[in-house]
Amino acid sequence: MESDLNHLIEQLNHEDSEVRIQACRSLRDSSYSETIEPLKSMLEDENKWVRRHATETLLTLTSVEDMIDQLIHLLDDSDPWVRCY
């Protein structure tokens, strides 16, 4: 299981945004704390859909209180859908 988790975390850095999105979505069902920081880094991704899915996943895995600084930062995102989440 750990190798699968490591593989998904590695996929967050894949050059293809669709792969990064799928990695974010797949990590939504994990409960491993080591996924939080890599997912937080995805909030700065160039692709708005990656940022959106990373936000959704992080809010599934953590509390709003744990994400408050990142959520405030996302209010300035250029994409309205990212700001919505």
N, CA, C and O atoms as a GROMACS GRO file, in nm:
protein
  340
    1MET      N    1   0.081  -0.119   0.000
    1MET     CA    2   0.000   0.000   0.000
    1MET      C    3   0.086   0.126   0.000
    1MET      O    4   0.053   0.224  -0.066
    2GLU      N    5   0.196   0.123   0.074
    2GLU     CA    6   0.282   0.240   0.081
    2GLU      C    7   0.342   0.274  -0.055
    2GLU      O    8   0.356   0.391  -0.089
    3SER      N    9   0.377   0.172  -0.134
    3SER     CA   10   0.433   0.200  -0.267
    3SER      C   11   0.327   0.263  -0.357
    3SER      O   12   0.360   0.348  -0.440
    4ASP      N   13   0.200   0.222  -0.343
    4ASP     CA   14   0.092   0.285  -0.419
    4ASP      C   15   0.077   0.431  -0.379
    4ASP      O   16   0.060   0.518  -0.465
    5LEU      N   17   0.083   0.457  -0.251
    5LEU     CA   18   0.073   0.594  -0.202
    5LEU      C   19   0.188   0.679  -0.253
    5LEU      O   20   0.168   0.792  -0.298
    6ASN      N   21   0.309   0.625  -0.246
    6ASN     CA   22   0.426   0.698  -0.297
    6ASN      C   23   0.413   0.725  -0.446
    6ASN      O   24   0.451   0.831  -0.495
    7HIS      N   25   0.360   0.628  -0.519
    7HIS     CA   26   0.339   0.646  -0.663
    7HIS      C   27   0.241   0.761  -0.689
    7HIS      O   28   0.265   0.844  -0.777
    8LEU      N   29   0.132   0.766  -0.614
    8LEU     CA   30   0.035   0.874  -0.632
    8LEU      C   31   0.096   1.009  -0.599
    8LEU      O   32   0.071   1.108  -0.669
    9ILE      N   33   0.173   1.015  -0.493
    9ILE     CA   34   0.239   1.141  -0.457
    9ILE      C   35   0.335   1.184  -0.568
    9ILE      O   36   0.342   1.302  -0.600
   10GLU      N   37   0.408   1.089  -0.626
   10GLU     CA   38   0.497   1.120  -0.738
   10GLU      C   39   0.418   1.173  -0.858
   10GLU      O   40   0.465   1.261  -0.930
   11GLN      N   41   0.299   1.118  -0.880
   11GLN     CA   42   0.217   1.159  -0.994
   11GLN      C   43   0.169   1.304  -0.981
   11GLN      O   44   0.129   1.364  -1.081
   12LEU      N   45   0.172   1.360  -0.862
   12LEU     CA   46   0.135   1.500  -0.845
   12LEU      C   47   0.231   1.592  -0.920
   12LEU      O   48   0.197   1.707  -0.948
   13ASN      N   49   0.350   1.544  -0.953
   13ASN     CA   50   0.449   1.623  -1.025
   13ASN      C   51   0.459   1.587  -1.173
   13ASN      O   52   0.549   1.634  -1.243
   14HIS      N   53   0.367   1.507  -1.220
   14HIS     CA   54   0.369   1.464  -1.359
   14HIS      C   55   0.349   1.584  -1.451
   14HIS      O   56   0.280   1.679  -1.415
   15GLU      N   57   0.409   1.579  -1.570
   15GLU     CA   58   0.395   1.691  -1.664
   15GLU      C   59   0.254   1.706  -1.720
   15GLU      O   60   0.215   1.816  -1.760
   16ASP      N   61   0.178   1.599  -1.723
   16ASP     CA   62   0.041   1.602  -1.776
   16ASP      C   63  -0.057   1.640  -1.665
   16ASP      O   64  -0.065   1.573  -1.563
   17SER      N   65  -0.131   1.748  -1.686
   17SER     CA   66  -0.223   1.795  -1.583
   17SER      C   67  -0.333   1.693  -1.553
   17SER      O   68  -0.381   1.687  -1.440
   18GLU      N   69  -0.373   1.615  -1.652
   18GLU     CA   70  -0.476   1.513  -1.628
   18GLU      C   71  -0.426   1.407  -1.529
   18GLU      O   72  -0.503   1.357  -1.447
   19VAL      N   73  -0.300   1.373  -1.538
   19VAL     CA   74  -0.241   1.277  -1.444
   19VAL      C   75  -0.239   1.339  -1.304
   19VAL      O   76  -0.270   1.271  -1.206
   20ARG      N   77  -0.202   1.467  -1.294
   20ARG     CA   78  -0.200   1.534  -1.164
   20ARG      C   79  -0.340   1.541  -1.104
   20ARG      O   80  -0.357   1.522  -0.983
   21ILE      N   81  -0.441   1.567  -1.187
   21ILE     CA   82  -0.580   1.572  -1.140
   21ILE      C   83  -0.621   1.435  -1.086
   21ILE      O   84  -0.679   1.426  -0.977
   22GLN      N   85  -0.592   1.330  -1.162
   22GLN     CA   86  -0.629   1.196  -1.118
   22GLN      C   87  -0.558   1.157  -0.988
   22GLN      O   88  -0.614   1.089  -0.903
   23ALA      N   89  -0.434   1.201  -0.973
   23ALA     CA   90  -0.362   1.173  -0.849
   23ALA      C   91  -0.430   1.244  -0.732
   23ALA      O   92  -0.446   1.185  -0.625
   24CYS      N   93  -0.470   1.369  -0.752
   24CYS     CA   94  -0.542   1.441  -0.646
   24CYS      C   95  -0.670   1.368  -0.609
   24CYS      O   96  -0.700   1.350  -0.491
   25ARG      N   97  -0.744   1.326  -0.709
   25ARG     CA   98  -0.871   1.257  -0.684
   25ARG      C   99  -0.848   1.124  -0.614
   25ARG      O  100  -0.924   1.087  -0.524
   26SER      N  101  -0.745   1.052  -0.653
   26SER     CA  102  -0.716   0.922  -0.592
   26SER      C  103  -0.673   0.937  -0.446
   26SER      O  104  -0.704   0.852  -0.363
   27LEU      N  105  -0.602   1.045  -0.416
   27LEU     CA  106  -0.556   1.067  -0.279
   27LEU      C  107  -0.670   1.108  -0.186
   27LEU      O  108  -0.654   1.105  -0.064
   28ARG      N  109  -0.784   1.144  -0.242
   28ARG     CA  110  -0.899   1.185  -0.161
   28ARG      C  111  -0.942   1.074  -0.064
   28ARG      O  112  -0.994   1.103   0.043
   29ASP      N  113  -0.921   0.951  -0.102
   29ASP     CA  114  -0.963   0.838  -0.019
   29ASP      C  115  -0.855   0.793   0.080
   29ASP      O  116  -0.876   0.698   0.155
   30SER      N  117  -0.742   0.859   0.078
   30SER     CA  118  -0.635   0.820   0.169
   30SER      C  119  -0.654   0.890   0.303
   30SER      O  120  -0.725   0.990   0.313
   31SER      N  121  -0.593   0.838   0.402
   31SER     CA  122  -0.598   0.903   0.534
   31SER      C  123  -0.457   0.922   0.588
   31SER      O  124  -0.436   0.930   0.710
   32TYR      N  125  -0.362   0.929   0.499
   32TYR     CA  126  -0.222   0.939   0.538
   32TYR      C  127  -0.179   1.084   0.546
   32TYR      O  128  -0.198   1.161   0.452
   33SER      N  129  -0.122   1.121   0.657
   33SER     CA  130  -0.081   1.260   0.678
   33SER      C  131   0.028   1.304   0.581
   33SER      O  132   0.043   1.423   0.554
   34GLU      N  133   0.106   1.209   0.530
   34GLU     CA  134   0.215   1.248   0.439
   34GLU      C  135   0.164   1.298   0.304
   34GLU      O  136   0.243   1.347   0.223
   35THR      N  137   0.034   1.288   0.279
   35THR     CA  138  -0.020   1.340   0.152
   35THR      C  139  -0.053   1.489   0.161
   35THR      O  140  -0.068   1.554   0.058
   36ILE      N  141  -0.065   1.543   0.281
   36ILE     CA  142  -0.112   1.681   0.299
   36ILE      C  143  -0.017   1.783   0.236
   36ILE      O  144  -0.061   1.866   0.157
   37GLU      N  145   0.110   1.778   0.270
   37GLU     CA  146   0.204   1.878   0.218
   37GLU      C  147   0.218   1.871   0.066
   37GLU      O  148   0.217   1.976   0.001
   38PRO      N  149   0.232   1.752   0.007
   38PRO     CA  150   0.238   1.748  -0.140
   38PRO      C  151   0.111   1.804  -0.204
   38PRO      O  152   0.117   1.871  -0.308
   39LEU      N  153  -0.004   1.778  -0.144
   39LEU     CA  154  -0.129   1.833  -0.197
   39LEU      C  155  -0.134   1.984  -0.182
   39LEU      O  156  -0.182   2.054  -0.271
   40LYS      N  157  -0.084   2.035  -0.071
   40LYS     CA  158  -0.081   2.181  -0.052
   40LYS      C  159   0.003   2.247  -0.161
   40LYS      O  160  -0.030   2.356  -0.207
   41SER      N  161   0.110   2.182  -0.201
   41SER     CA  162   0.194   2.240  -0.307
   41SER      C  163   0.118   2.248  -0.439
   41SER      O  164   0.150   2.331  -0.525
   42MET      N  165   0.017   2.163  -0.456
   42MET     CA  166  -0.062   2.164  -0.579
   42MET      C  167  -0.155   2.285  -0.586
   42MET      O  168  -0.209   2.313  -0.693
   43LEU      N  169  -0.173   2.355  -0.477
   43LEU     CA  170  -0.256   2.476  -0.478
   43LEU      C  171  -0.191   2.587  -0.559
   43LEU      O  172  -0.256   2.687  -0.590
   44GLU      N  173  -0.064   2.570  -0.592
   44GLU     CA  174   0.010   2.667  -0.674
   44GLU      C  175   0.027   2.620  -0.818
   44GLU      O  176   0.098   2.683  -0.896
   45ASP      N  177  -0.037   2.510  -0.853
   45ASP     CA  178  -0.023   2.453  -0.987
   45ASP      C  179  -0.071   2.552  -1.092
   45ASP      O  180  -0.160   2.632  -1.066
   46GLU      N  181  -0.010   2.546  -1.210
   46GLU     CA  182  -0.048   2.635  -1.319
   46GLU      C  183  -0.187   2.604  -1.374
   46GLU      O  184  -0.251   2.691  -1.434
   47ASN      N  185  -0.233   2.483  -1.354
   47ASN     CA  186  -0.361   2.440  -1.409
   47ASN      C  187  -0.472   2.460  -1.306
   47ASN      O  188  -0.464   2.410  -1.194
   48LYS      N  189  -0.576   2.534  -1.345
   48LYS     CA  190  -0.684   2.565  -1.251
   48LYS      C  191  -0.758   2.439  -1.202
   48LYS      O  192  -0.804   2.435  -1.088
   49TRP      N  193  -0.768   2.338  -1.288
   49TRP     CA  194  -0.838   2.216  -1.249
   49TRP      C  195  -0.758   2.136  -1.147
   49TRP      O  196  -0.816   2.073  -1.058
   50VAL      N  197  -0.628   2.140  -1.158
   50VAL     CA  198  -0.543   2.075  -1.058
   50VAL      C  199  -0.562   2.146  -0.924
   50VAL      O  200  -0.578   2.081  -0.821
   51ARG      N  201  -0.560   2.280  -0.927
   51ARG     CA  202  -0.580   2.356  -0.803
   51ARG      C  203  -0.716   2.325  -0.741
   51ARG      O  204  -0.726   2.308  -0.620
   52ARG      N  205  -0.818   2.317  -0.824
   52ARG     CA  206  -0.953   2.287  -0.775
   52ARG      C  207  -0.959   2.149  -0.710
   52ARG      O  208  -1.011   2.134  -0.599
   53HIS      N  209  -0.906   2.048  -0.778
   53HIS     CA  210  -0.911   1.912  -0.723
   53HIS      C  211  -0.823   1.898  -0.599
   53HIS      O  212  -0.856   1.824  -0.506
   54ALA      N  213  -0.711   1.968  -0.597
   54ALA     CA  214  -0.626   1.965  -0.478
   54ALA      C  215  -0.700   2.027  -0.359
   54ALA      O  216  -0.692   1.976  -0.248
   55THR      N  217  -0.771   2.136  -0.384
   55THR     CA  218  -0.850   2.200  -0.278
   55THR      C  219  -0.957   2.106  -0.225
   55THR      O  220  -0.972   2.090  -0.104
   56GLU      N  221  -1.031   2.045  -0.315
   56GLU     CA  222  -1.136   1.951  -0.274
   56GLU      C  223  -1.078   1.836  -0.191
   56GLU      O  224  -1.134   1.798  -0.088
   57THR      N  225  -0.967   1.783  -0.237
   57THR     CA  226  -0.906   1.671  -0.166
   57THR      C  227  -0.857   1.713  -0.028
   57THR      O  228  -0.880   1.642   0.070
   58LEU      N  229  -0.791   1.827  -0.022
   58LEU     CA  230  -0.742   1.874   0.108
   58LEU      C  231  -0.856   1.898   0.206
   58LEU      O  232  -0.844   1.868   0.324
   59LEU      N  233  -0.966   1.953   0.158
   59LEU     CA  234  -1.080   1.978   0.247
   59LEU      C  235  -1.147   1.848   0.290
   59LEU      O  236  -1.214   1.844   0.394
   60THR      N  237  -1.129   1.743   0.213
   60THR     CA  238  -1.179   1.611   0.254
   60THR      C  239  -1.089   1.550   0.361
   60THR      O  240  -1.136   1.483   0.452
   61LEU      N  241  -0.959   1.575   0.349
   61LEU     CA  242  -0.862   1.512   0.439
   61LEU      C  243  -0.832   1.591   0.565
   61LEU      O  244  -0.786   1.535   0.664
   62THR      N  245  -0.859   1.722   0.562
   62THR     CA  246  -0.826   1.807   0.676
   62THR      C  247  -0.948   1.889   0.716
   62THR      O  248  -1.054   1.879   0.654
   63SER      N  249  -0.932   1.968   0.817
   63SER     CA  250  -1.040   2.058   0.858
   63SER      C  251  -1.018   2.195   0.794
   63SER      O  252  -0.908   2.229   0.752
   64VAL      N  253  -1.124   2.272   0.788
   64VAL     CA  254  -1.115   2.408   0.736
   64VAL      C  255  -1.015   2.488   0.819
   64VAL      O  256  -0.939   2.569   0.765
   65GLU      N  257  -1.015   2.465   0.948
   65GLU     CA  258  -0.923   2.537   1.036
   65GLU      C  259  -0.777   2.510   0.999
   65GLU      O  260  -0.693   2.600   1.007
   66ASP      N  261  -0.748   2.388   0.958
   66ASP     CA  262  -0.611   2.353   0.918
   66ASP      C  263  -0.573   2.414   0.784
   66ASP      O  264  -0.455   2.425   0.751
   67MET      N  265  -0.673   2.454   0.709
   67MET     CA  266  -0.650   2.505   0.573
   67MET      C  267  -0.674   2.656   0.561
   67MET      O  268  -0.667   2.709   0.450
   68ILE      N  269  -0.699   2.725   0.670
   68ILE     CA  270  -0.744   2.863   0.663
   68ILE      C  271  -0.649   2.953   0.584
   68ILE      O  272  -0.694   3.033   0.503
   69ASP      N  273  -0.519   2.941   0.606
   69ASP     CA  274  -0.423   3.026   0.534
   69ASP      C  275  -0.428   2.999   0.384
   69ASP      O  276  -0.425   3.093   0.304
   70GLN      N  277  -0.434   2.873   0.346
   70GLN     CA  278  -0.439   2.837   0.205
   70GLN      C  279  -0.571   2.883   0.144
   70GLN      O  280  -0.574   2.930   0.030
   71LEU      N  281  -0.680   2.870   0.218
   71LEU     CA  282  -0.811   2.911   0.165
   71LEU      C  283  -0.817   3.061   0.144
   71LEU      O  284  -0.874   3.108   0.045
   72ILE      N  285  -0.760   3.137   0.235
   72ILE     CA  286  -0.755   3.282   0.218
   72ILE      C  287  -0.676   3.316   0.093
   72ILE      O  288  -0.715   3.403   0.015
   73HIS      N  289  -0.565   3.249   0.074
   73HIS     CA  290  -0.482   3.271  -0.046
   73HIS      C  291  -0.561   3.239  -0.173
   73HIS      O  292  -0.548   3.310  -0.273
   74LEU      N  293  -0.641   3.134  -0.169
   74LEU     CA  294  -0.718   3.093  -0.288
   74LEU      C  295  -0.829   3.191  -0.323
   74LEU      O  296  -0.879   3.189  -0.435
   75LEU      N  297  -0.868   3.277  -0.231
   75LEU     CA  298  -0.968   3.379  -0.262
   75LEU      C  299  -0.919   3.476  -0.368
   75LEU      O  300  -0.999   3.544  -0.432
   76ASP      N  301  -0.788   3.483  -0.387
   76ASP     CA  302  -0.728   3.569  -0.489
   76ASP      C  303  -0.697   3.494  -0.618
   76ASP      O  304  -0.636   3.551  -0.708
   77ASP      N  305  -0.737   3.368  -0.627
   77ASP     CA  306  -0.707   3.289  -0.746
   77ASP      C  307  -0.771   3.352  -0.869
   77ASP      O  308  -0.879   3.410  -0.860
   78SER      N  309  -0.705   3.340  -0.982
   78SER     CA  310  -0.756   3.398  -1.107
   78SER      C  311  -0.880   3.326  -1.159
   78SER      O  312  -0.955   3.382  -1.239
   79ASP      N  313  -0.901   3.204  -1.114
   79ASP     CA  314  -1.014   3.126  -1.163
   79ASP      C  315  -1.131   3.130  -1.065
   79ASP      O  316  -1.114   3.100  -0.947
   80PRO      N  317  -1.251   3.168  -1.112
   80PRO     CA  318  -1.366   3.177  -1.022
   80PRO      C  319  -1.406   3.043  -0.960
   80PRO      O  320  -1.456   3.039  -0.847
   81TRP      N  321  -1.385   2.932  -1.032
   81TRP     CA  322  -1.420   2.801  -0.977
   81TRP      C  323  -1.330   2.763  -0.862
   81TRP      O  324  -1.374   2.701  -0.766
   82VAL      N  325  -1.204   2.799  -0.871
   82VAL     CA  326  -1.112   2.772  -0.761
   82VAL      C  327  -1.152   2.857  -0.640
   82VAL      O  328  -1.153   2.809  -0.527
   83ARG      N  329  -1.185   2.984  -0.665
   83ARG     CA  330  -1.228   3.071  -0.555
   83ARG      C  331  -1.355   3.018  -0.489
   83ARG      O  332  -1.374   3.033  -0.369
   84CYS      N  333  -1.442   2.957  -0.568
   84CYS     CA  334  -1.569   2.904  -0.518
   84CYS      C  335  -1.547   2.794  -0.415
   84CYS      O  336  -1.622   2.783  -0.319
   85TYR      N  337  -1.444   2.713  -0.435
   85TYR     CA  338  -1.420   2.602  -0.344
   85TYR      C  339  -1.346   2.650  -0.223
   85TYR      O  340  -1.316   2.571  -0.133
   0.00000   0.00000   0.00000
